[in-house]
Structure formats: C-alpha cells, structure tokens
Amino acid sequence: MNRDTSQSKKFRPRLSLGPILYYWSRDDVFSFYQGIAEAPVDIVYLGETVCSKRRVVRPDDWLELATMLQQAGKEVVLSSLTLLEANSELSALQKICNNDQFMVEANDMAAVQMMSGRKNYVTGPSVNIYNSRTLDVLAKSGLKRWTLPVELSKETLTSLHHERPDGVETEVFVFGRLPLAYSARCFTARAHNLPKDDCQFRCLDYPDGLMLRTREDESFLVLNGIQTQSAKTHNLVRDIDDFIDLEVDVLRISPQSGNTEQVINIFHDCLNEKMTACDADIELQKYMMTGECDGYWHGQAGMDNTATARASIDKQRGCA
C-alpha cells in the first residue's frame, strides 16, 4: 500500500552553530568539535572571526575540522574575520575565499567583494543588511543566505524575509551572548594595562569573555578582545513558533565554553515537538551564564528581558 503524502510536512528550520567567538586552546577547540560532530546541528561555522592574533588553531587545523564535520553529515561554512586592519589579514581572507571545498561566511564587505560573482556565500550578523534593496544587490553577487543583524527586530525580519530574492535563505541568531561592536583597540589587553601588540594572549584566560560590571556590581557587558558582547544571553526559544510560521530557514546558536551540546539538544527537541517552547525555556535557564535578554527582537533595548511578552506568550501556550 502506498503511503499518503498529500499533506505537506510541517516546516522545520535547520539549526546552525556559529563560529567560536572566544580564544580557546587548540585541544579545547578540537574536543569541542568532536562533540559537535555527534550533536543534532545541521550547519557548523568554523574559523576566527574576532582577532587575527588568535593563531593557536592554524588554517590547516580548521580545514581538518571542516573535513571531519563534513564527513559527519554537517554543512560546513568557513567564517572570515570581521574587522580587517592589515595586509596580512587580507591575504588570509583571500585564502579562505579561494577555497574550493567549503562555503564562506563573509563578515565584512571586503569578503563580500572577494566572493562576488565567484560562488555562493553567506553573510554573518556583522554585515549591515537593513533593507530589501541591499538583499537584492547581494543576491545578484552570489548571496545564498543572510543572517539578521542582532540589533534588528521581529518586525524588520518579517519584512525582509518576505521580500528577499528567490533562492536566498534567512538565518537568525537565537541563542548566545550578542556580538555588539568591534574596535581597533583590544579591551582585554587594556584591562590588564597591556598594549594590543603585546597582549600576552590574555583572552585565553577568559573562555567566555571578561565580564564588565557597573559600580552597583551589575553585569553590563563582556569584553572579548576587540569585540564587545552583551553580558546577558540572548534567548529566543520562546519565539520558536514564530520562526516556524515565518519559515525562517536557519536558527543560529553561538558556542559557549560549557553546555553547548545541551543547548543544541533543547532547541532540536523543541523544533521536533518533543518539548514545548515553555519547557525549553525553563531548561535553558540552567545553561545561561548571566541572565537572559531578548529586547532587540521585540523592538526594545537589547538588554531588556521582555517580561510582558514572556507572560503573554506563556499564557497563549498554556505555561504556568
């Protein structure tokens, strides 16, 4: 008897794991991705995106990890540096863009220019795509998937997602500390009264970044070399039904030094209806380092945790 397939299967976004934003030892990086090879994540981004001085994992190491993850069934994307400041960094970018095996995530316009007209590429959240005209221009140059800048809201995403060119996928950063800004100055070195050129690789001491606190001892921001992050963890698991309804293609989780696999499993179970969004939110509280936020997504201050929105969504979904 033939199985009835007339009813279409419910749409399910794929899960991606963004690049490691911190500076970890080579052994820690390899151990981390060996675990990710078995995790239920569809796409893995690899590479250094923050600081070119972080060279403990060499280009050949990233390619070795990429091959291992590809053999494990993952779609692998090589991520480029976000802020280029020297000719040596431009040369390294060219090598990434010239690779013939893996797709590239362009994290600045130099990478976009190098990839234009050559092969398909992805843009990361640091590329400022704020309107449909930008999407149209990039699509003509080979854009396959764009990632919503983290400061934009659901309202903006809905508009851009519906207006995107045919064949272009949408990705949204849904879990992790938000990458907010980049600077030519290294804040971690500065915190230790060290010059950037002689930073002594102090970022290795902070596997999840260096917490910055207010005078009232409240967590405010996280310093990660030249990158500034949110202190709170951005968490949109309560909005997962919206992503399904909008048919957003990919949901991105950002790595942290501990419990990343558990976070992936929770999102996977939620997407596959093995866990409600409310229960998933409760489980994720165990794995957040310094509270949570979702303000940008709801059109408010990024550090806000929208209690009103949470209560409304929880009520609709029958949560206590």
Contacts in CASP RR format, 6 or more apart in sequence:
PFRMAT RR
TARGET T0000
AUTHOR 0000-0000-0000
METHOD contacts of the structure
MODEL  1
MNRDTSQSKKFRPRLSLGPILYYWSRDDVFSFYQGIAEAPVDIVYLGETV
CSKRRVVRPDDWLELATMLQQAGKEVVLSSLTLLEANSELSALQKICNND
QFMVEANDMAAVQMMSGRKNYVTGPSVNIYNSRTLDVLAKSGLKRWTLPV
ELSKETLTSLHHERPDGVETEVFVFGRLPLAYSARCFTARAHNLPKDDCQ
FRCLDYPDGLMLRTREDESFLVLNGIQTQSAKTHNLVRDIDDFIDLEVDV
LRISPQSGNTEQVINIFHDCLNEKMTACDADIELQKYMMTGECDGYWHGQ
AGMDNTATARASIDKQRGCA
10 244 0 8 1.000
11 244 0 8 1.000
11 247 0 8 1.000
12 244 0 8 1.000
12 271 0 8 1.000
12 272 0 8 1.000
13 243 0 8 1.000
13 244 0 8 1.000
13 247 0 8 1.000
13 248 0 8 1.000
13 249 0 8 1.000
13 250 0 8 1.000
13 251 0 8 1.000
13 271 0 8 1.000
14 42 0 8 1.000
14 43 0 8 1.000
14 249 0 8 1.000
14 250 0 8 1.000
14 251 0 8 1.000
15 40 0 8 1.000
15 41 0 8 1.000
15 42 0 8 1.000
15 43 0 8 1.000
15 250 0 8 1.000
15 251 0 8 1.000
15 253 0 8 1.000
15 264 0 8 1.000
15 267 0 8 1.000
15 268 0 8 1.000
15 271 0 8 1.000
16 41 0 8 1.000
16 42 0 8 1.000
16 43 0 8 1.000
16 44 0 8 1.000
16 45 0 8 1.000
16 171 0 8 1.000
16 250 0 8 1.000
16 251 0 8 1.000
16 252 0 8 1.000
16 253 0 8 1.000
17 36 0 8 1.000
17 39 0 8 1.000
17 41 0 8 1.000
17 43 0 8 1.000
17 44 0 8 1.000
17 45 0 8 1.000
17 252 0 8 1.000
17 253 0 8 1.000
17 254 0 8 1.000
17 255 0 8 1.000
17 260 0 8 1.000
17 264 0 8 1.000
18 44 0 8 1.000
18 45 0 8 1.000
18 79 0 8 1.000
18 252 0 8 1.000
18 253 0 8 1.000
18 254 0 8 1.000
18 255 0 8 1.000
19 45 0 8 1.000
19 46 0 8 1.000
19 47 0 8 1.000
19 48 0 8 1.000
19 49 0 8 1.000
19 79 0 8 1.000
19 105 0 8 1.000
19 255 0 8 1.000
20 29 0 8 1.000
20 32 0 8 1.000
20 47 0 8 1.000
20 255 0 8 1.000
21 49 0 8 1.000
21 50 0 8 1.000
21 177 0 8 1.000
21 179 0 8 1.000
21 224 0 8 1.000
21 227 0 8 1.000
21 229 0 8 1.000
21 254 0 8 1.000
21 255 0 8 1.000
22 50 0 8 1.000
22 203 0 8 1.000
22 206 0 8 1.000
22 207 0 8 1.000
22 208 0 8 1.000
22 209 0 8 1.000
22 224 0 8 1.000
22 255 0 8 1.000
22 257 0 8 1.000
23 50 0 8 1.000
23 51 0 8 1.000
23 54 0 8 1.000
23 56 0 8 1.000
23 201 0 8 1.000
23 203 0 8 1.000
23 204 0 8 1.000
23 206 0 8 1.000
23 207 0 8 1.000
24 32 0 8 1.000
24 56 0 8 1.000
24 204 0 8 1.000
24 207 0 8 1.000
24 257 0 8 1.000
25 56 0 8 1.000
25 204 0 8 1.000
26 56 0 8 1.000
26 57 0 8 1.000
26 61 0 8 1.000
28 207 0 8 1.000
28 257 0 8 1.000
29 56 0 8 1.000
29 57 0 8 1.000
29 61 0 8 1.000
29 65 0 8 1.000
30 61 0 8 1.000
30 65 0 8 1.000
32 255 0 8 1.000
32 260 0 8 1.000
33 44 0 8 1.000
33 46 0 8 1.000
33 65 0 8 1.000
33 68 0 8 1.000
33 69 0 8 1.000
34 68 0 8 1.000
35 261 0 8 1.000
36 44 0 8 1.000
36 69 0 8 1.000
36 74 0 8 1.000
36 260 0 8 1.000
36 261 0 8 1.000
36 264 0 8 1.000
37 68 0 8 1.000
37 69 0 8 1.000
37 72 0 8 1.000
37 74 0 8 1.000
38 72 0 8 1.000
39 261 0 8 1.000
39 264 0 8 1.000
39 265 0 8 1.000
40 264 0 8 1.000
40 265 0 8 1.000
40 268 0 8 1.000
41 74 0 8 1.000
41 253 0 8 1.000
41 264 0 8 1.000
41 268 0 8 1.000
42 74 0 8 1.000
42 75 0 8 1.000
42 250 0 8 1.000
43 74 0 8 1.000
43 75 0 8 1.000
43 76 0 8 1.000
43 77 0 8 1.000
43 250 0 8 1.000
44 69 0 8 1.000
44 74 0 8 1.000
44 75 0 8 1.000
44 76 0 8 1.000
44 77 0 8 1.000
45 77 0 8 1.000
45 78 0 8 1.000
45 79 0 8 1.000
45 105 0 8 1.000
46 62 0 8 1.000
46 65 0 8 1.000
46 66 0 8 1.000
46 69 0 8 1.000
46 76 0 8 1.000
46 77 0 8 1.000
46 78 0 8 1.000
46 79 0 8 1.000
47 57 0 8 1.000
47 62 0 8 1.000
47 78 0 8 1.000
47 79 0 8 1.000
48 54 0 8 1.000
48 55 0 8 1.000
48 57 0 8 1.000
48 79 0 8 1.000
48 81 0 8 1.000
49 79 0 8 1.000
49 80 0 8 1.000
49 81 0 8 1.000
49 82 0 8 1.000
49 107 0 8 1.000
50 81 0 8 1.000
50 82 0 8 1.000
50 182 0 8 1.000
50 224 0 8 1.000
50 225 0 8 1.000
50 226 0 8 1.000
50 227 0 8 1.000
51 186 0 8 1.000
51 203 0 8 1.000
51 225 0 8 1.000
51 226 0 8 1.000
51 227 0 8 1.000
52 81 0 8 1.000
52 85 0 8 1.000
52 86 0 8 1.000
52 88 0 8 1.000
52 89 0 8 1.000
52 92 0 8 1.000
53 199 0 8 1.000
53 201 0 8 1.000
54 201 0 8 1.000
54 203 0 8 1.000
56 204 0 8 1.000
59 92 0 8 1.000
59 95 0 8 1.000
62 78 0 8 1.000
63 99 0 8 1.000
63 101 0 8 1.000
66 76 0 8 1.000
66 78 0 8 1.000
66 101 0 8 1.000
66 102 0 8 1.000
69 76 0 8 1.000
70 76 0 8 1.000
70 102 0 8 1.000
75 103 0 8 1.000
76 102 0 8 1.000
76 103 0 8 1.000
77 102 0 8 1.000
77 103 0 8 1.000
77 104 0 8 1.000
77 105 0 8 1.000
77 122 0 8 1.000
78 96 0 8 1.000
78 99 0 8 1.000
78 102 0 8 1.000
78 103 0 8 1.000
78 104 0 8 1.000
78 105 0 8 1.000
79 104 0 8 1.000
79 105 0 8 1.000
79 107 0 8 1.000
79 124 0 8 1.000
80 93 0 8 1.000
80 96 0 8 1.000
80 97 0 8 1.000
80 104 0 8 1.000
80 105 0 8 1.000
80 106 0 8 1.000
80 107 0 8 1.000
80 108 0 8 1.000
80 111 0 8 1.000
81 89 0 8 1.000
81 92 0 8 1.000
81 93 0 8 1.000
81 107 0 8 1.000
81 108 0 8 1.000
82 107 0 8 1.000
82 108 0 8 1.000
82 126 0 8 1.000
82 182 0 8 1.000
82 227 0 8 1.000
83 108 0 8 1.000
83 182 0 8 1.000
83 183 0 8 1.000
83 184 0 8 1.000
83 226 0 8 1.000
84 90 0 8 1.000
84 93 0 8 1.000
84 108 0 8 1.000
84 110 0 8 1.000
85 184 0 8 1.000
90 110 0 8 1.000
93 110 0 8 1.000
93 111 0 8 1.000
93 114 0 8 1.000
94 114 0 8 1.000
96 104 0 8 1.000
96 111 0 8 1.000
97 104 0 8 1.000
97 111 0 8 1.000
97 114 0 8 1.000
97 115 0 8 1.000
97 118 0 8 1.000
103 119 0 8 1.000
103 120 0 8 1.000
103 121 0 8 1.000
103 122 0 8 1.000
103 144 0 8 1.000
104 111 0 8 1.000
104 115 0 8 1.000
104 121 0 8 1.000
104 122 0 8 1.000
105 121 0 8 1.000
105 122 0 8 1.000
105 123 0 8 1.000
105 124 0 8 1.000
106 112 0 8 1.000
106 114 0 8 1.000
106 115 0 8 1.000
106 121 0 8 1.000
106 122 0 8 1.000
106 123 0 8 1.000
106 124 0 8 1.000
106 127 0 8 1.000
107 123 0 8 1.000
107 124 0 8 1.000
107 126 0 8 1.000
107 127 0 8 1.000
108 126 0 8 1.000
108 127 0 8 1.000
109 127 0 8 1.000
111 121 0 8 1.000
112 121 0 8 1.000
112 123 0 8 1.000
112 127 0 8 1.000
112 138 0 8 1.000
112 141 0 8 1.000
115 121 0 8 1.000
115 141 0 8 1.000
115 142 0 8 1.000
116 141 0 8 1.000
116 142 0 8 1.000
117 141 0 8 1.000
117 142 0 8 1.000
119 142 0 8 1.000
120 142 0 8 1.000
120 143 0 8 1.000
120 144 0 8 1.000
121 142 0 8 1.000
121 143 0 8 1.000
121 144 0 8 1.000
122 143 0 8 1.000
122 144 0 8 1.000
122 145 0 8 1.000
122 146 0 8 1.000
122 147 0 8 1.000
122 171 0 8 1.000
123 129 0 8 1.000
123 138 0 8 1.000
123 143 0 8 1.000
123 145 0 8 1.000
123 146 0 8 1.000
123 147 0 8 1.000
124 146 0 8 1.000
124 147 0 8 1.000
124 171 0 8 1.000
125 147 0 8 1.000
125 148 0 8 1.000
125 149 0 8 1.000
125 150 0 8 1.000
125 173 0 8 1.000
125 179 0 8 1.000
126 149 0 8 1.000
126 179 0 8 1.000
126 182 0 8 1.000
127 146 0 8 1.000
127 147 0 8 1.000
127 149 0 8 1.000
128 134 0 8 1.000
128 149 0 8 1.000
129 135 0 8 1.000
129 138 0 8 1.000
129 146 0 8 1.000
129 148 0 8 1.000
129 149 0 8 1.000
129 160 0 8 1.000
130 149 0 8 1.000
130 152 0 8 1.000
130 156 0 8 1.000
131 160 0 8 1.000
132 159 0 8 1.000
132 160 0 8 1.000
132 163 0 8 1.000
132 164 0 8 1.000
135 143 0 8 1.000
135 146 0 8 1.000
135 160 0 8 1.000
135 163 0 8 1.000
135 164 0 8 1.000
135 165 0 8 1.000
135 168 0 8 1.000
136 165 0 8 1.000
138 146 0 8 1.000
139 164 0 8 1.000
139 165 0 8 1.000
139 167 0 8 1.000
139 168 0 8 1.000
143 168 0 8 1.000
144 167 0 8 1.000
144 168 0 8 1.000
144 169 0 8 1.000
145 168 0 8 1.000
145 169 0 8 1.000
145 170 0 8 1.000
145 171 0 8 1.000
145 249 0 8 1.000
145 250 0 8 1.000
146 164 0 8 1.000
146 168 0 8 1.000
146 169 0 8 1.000
146 170 0 8 1.000
146 171 0 8 1.000
147 171 0 8 1.000
147 172 0 8 1.000
147 173 0 8 1.000
147 252 0 8 1.000
148 156 0 8 1.000
148 157 0 8 1.000
148 160 0 8 1.000
148 170 0 8 1.000
148 171 0 8 1.000
148 172 0 8 1.000
148 173 0 8 1.000
150 173 0 8 1.000
150 178 0 8 1.000
150 179 0 8 1.000
150 180 0 8 1.000
150 234 0 8 1.000
150 296 0 8 1.000
151 180 0 8 1.000
151 296 0 8 1.000
151 302 0 8 1.000
152 296 0 8 1.000
153 296 0 8 1.000
153 297 0 8 1.000
153 298 0 8 1.000
153 299 0 8 1.000
154 239 0 8 1.000
154 242 0 8 1.000
154 297 0 8 1.000
154 298 0 8 1.000
154 299 0 8 1.000
155 299 0 8 1.000
157 170 0 8 1.000
157 172 0 8 1.000
157 246 0 8 1.000
157 248 0 8 1.000
158 246 0 8 1.000
160 170 0 8 1.000
161 170 0 8 1.000
161 246 0 8 1.000
161 248 0 8 1.000
164 170 0 8 1.000
169 249 0 8 1.000
169 250 0 8 1.000
170 248 0 8 1.000
170 249 0 8 1.000
170 250 0 8 1.000
171 248 0 8 1.000
171 249 0 8 1.000
171 250 0 8 1.000
171 251 0 8 1.000
171 252 0 8 1.000
172 236 0 8 1.000
172 243 0 8 1.000
172 248 0 8 1.000
172 250 0 8 1.000
172 251 0 8 1.000
172 252 0 8 1.000
173 234 0 8 1.000
173 252 0 8 1.000
173 254 0 8 1.000
174 234 0 8 1.000
174 235 0 8 1.000
174 236 0 8 1.000
174 237 0 8 1.000
174 240 0 8 1.000
174 243 0 8 1.000
174 251 0 8 1.000
174 252 0 8 1.000
174 253 0 8 1.000
174 267 0 8 1.000
175 233 0 8 1.000
175 234 0 8 1.000
175 235 0 8 1.000
175 236 0 8 1.000
175 237 0 8 1.000
175 252 0 8 1.000
175 253 0 8 1.000
175 254 0 8 1.000
175 263 0 8 1.000
175 267 0 8 1.000
175 284 0 8 1.000
176 233 0 8 1.000
176 234 0 8 1.000
176 235 0 8 1.000
176 253 0 8 1.000
176 254 0 8 1.000
176 256 0 8 1.000
177 208 0 8 1.000
177 222 0 8 1.000
177 229 0 8 1.000
177 230 0 8 1.000
177 231 0 8 1.000
177 232 0 8 1.000
177 233 0 8 1.000
177 234 0 8 1.000
177 254 0 8 1.000
177 256 0 8 1.000
177 289 0 8 1.000
178 229 0 8 1.000
178 230 0 8 1.000
178 234 0 8 1.000
178 293 0 8 1.000
178 296 0 8 1.000
178 302 0 8 1.000
179 227 0 8 1.000
179 228 0 8 1.000
179 229 0 8 1.000
180 221 0 8 1.000
180 227 0 8 1.000
180 228 0 8 1.000
180 229 0 8 1.000
180 230 0 8 1.000
181 227 0 8 1.000
181 228 0 8 1.000
182 226 0 8 1.000
182 227 0 8 1.000
182 228 0 8 1.000
183 226 0 8 1.000
183 228 0 8 1.000
184 226 0 8 1.000
185 196 0 8 1.000
185 226 0 8 1.000
186 196 0 8 1.000
186 199 0 8 1.000
186 225 0 8 1.000
186 226 0 8 1.000
187 210 0 8 1.000
187 223 0 8 1.000
187 224 0 8 1.000
187 225 0 8 1.000
187 226 0 8 1.000
187 228 0 8 1.000
188 199 0 8 1.000
188 202 0 8 1.000
188 203 0 8 1.000
188 206 0 8 1.000
188 209 0 8 1.000
188 210 0 8 1.000
188 223 0 8 1.000
188 224 0 8 1.000
188 225 0 8 1.000
189 195 0 8 1.000
189 196 0 8 1.000
189 198 0 8 1.000
189 199 0 8 1.000
189 200 0 8 1.000
189 202 0 8 1.000
189 225 0 8 1.000
190 196 0 8 1.000
191 202 0 8 1.000
191 210 0 8 1.000
191 223 0 8 1.000
192 199 0 8 1.000
192 200 0 8 1.000
192 202 0 8 1.000
194 200 0 8 1.000
194 202 0 8 1.000
199 225 0 8 1.000
203 209 0 8 1.000
203 224 0 8 1.000
203 225 0 8 1.000
206 224 0 8 1.000
207 257 0 8 1.000
208 222 0 8 1.000
208 256 0 8 1.000
208 257 0 8 1.000
208 289 0 8 1.000
209 222 0 8 1.000
209 223 0 8 1.000
209 224 0 8 1.000
209 229 0 8 1.000
210 222 0 8 1.000
210 223 0 8 1.000
210 224 0 8 1.000
211 219 0 8 1.000
211 222 0 8 1.000
211 223 0 8 1.000
211 231 0 8 1.000
211 290 0 8 1.000
212 219 0 8 1.000
212 220 0 8 1.000
212 221 0 8 1.000
212 222 0 8 1.000
212 223 0 8 1.000
212 231 0 8 1.000
213 219 0 8 1.000
213 220 0 8 1.000
214 220 0 8 1.000
219 231 0 8 1.000
219 232 0 8 1.000
219 290 0 8 1.000
219 291 0 8 1.000
220 231 0 8 1.000
221 228 0 8 1.000
221 229 0 8 1.000
221 230 0 8 1.000
221 231 0 8 1.000
222 228 0 8 1.000
222 229 0 8 1.000
222 230 0 8 1.000
222 231 0 8 1.000
223 229 0 8 1.000
230 293 0 8 1.000
230 302 0 8 1.000
230 303 0 8 1.000
231 290 0 8 1.000
231 303 0 8 1.000
232 288 0 8 1.000
232 290 0 8 1.000
232 291 0 8 1.000
232 292 0 8 1.000
232 293 0 8 1.000
232 303 0 8 1.000
232 305 0 8 1.000
233 288 0 8 1.000
233 289 0 8 1.000
233 290 0 8 1.000
233 291 0 8 1.000
233 292 0 8 1.000
233 293 0 8 1.000
234 292 0 8 1.000
234 293 0 8 1.000
234 294 0 8 1.000
234 296 0 8 1.000
234 297 0 8 1.000
235 281 0 8 1.000
235 284 0 8 1.000
235 288 0 8 1.000
235 292 0 8 1.000
235 293 0 8 1.000
235 294 0 8 1.000
236 243 0 8 1.000
236 251 0 8 1.000
236 294 0 8 1.000
236 297 0 8 1.000
237 266 0 8 1.000
237 267 0 8 1.000
237 270 0 8 1.000
237 277 0 8 1.000
237 280 0 8 1.000
237 281 0 8 1.000
237 284 0 8 1.000
238 277 0 8 1.000
238 278 0 8 1.000
238 281 0 8 1.000
238 294 0 8 1.000
238 309 0 8 1.000
238 310 0 8 1.000
238 313 0 8 1.000
238 314 0 8 1.000
239 277 0 8 1.000
239 294 0 8 1.000
239 297 0 8 1.000
239 313 0 8 1.000
240 251 0 8 1.000
240 267 0 8 1.000
240 270 0 8 1.000
240 271 0 8 1.000
240 277 0 8 1.000
240 280 0 8 1.000
241 277 0 8 1.000
241 317 0 8 1.000
243 251 0 8 1.000
244 271 0 8 1.000
251 267 0 8 1.000
251 271 0 8 1.000
253 260 0 8 1.000
253 263 0 8 1.000
253 264 0 8 1.000
253 267 0 8 1.000
256 263 0 8 1.000
256 287 0 8 1.000
256 289 0 8 1.000
258 287 0 8 1.000
259 286 0 8 1.000
259 287 0 8 1.000
262 286 0 8 1.000
262 287 0 8 1.000
263 284 0 8 1.000
263 287 0 8 1.000
266 275 0 8 1.000
266 280 0 8 1.000
266 283 0 8 1.000
266 284 0 8 1.000
267 280 0 8 1.000
269 275 0 8 1.000
269 280 0 8 1.000
270 276 0 8 1.000
270 277 0 8 1.000
270 280 0 8 1.000
275 283 0 8 1.000
276 317 0 8 1.000
276 319 0 8 1.000
277 313 0 8 1.000
277 317 0 8 1.000
278 314 0 8 1.000
278 317 0 8 1.000
278 318 0 8 1.000
278 319 0 8 1.000
284 292 0 8 1.000
285 292 0 8 1.000
291 305 0 8 1.000
292 305 0 8 1.000
293 302 0 8 1.000
293 303 0 8 1.000
293 304 0 8 1.000
293 305 0 8 1.000
294 302 0 8 1.000
294 304 0 8 1.000
294 305 0 8 1.000
294 306 0 8 1.000
294 309 0 8 1.000
295 301 0 8 1.000
295 302 0 8 1.000
295 303 0 8 1.000
295 304 0 8 1.000
295 305 0 8 1.000
295 306 0 8 1.000
296 302 0 8 1.000
298 304 0 8 1.000
298 306 0 8 1.000
298 309 0 8 1.000
300 306 0 8 1.000
314 320 0 8 1.000
END
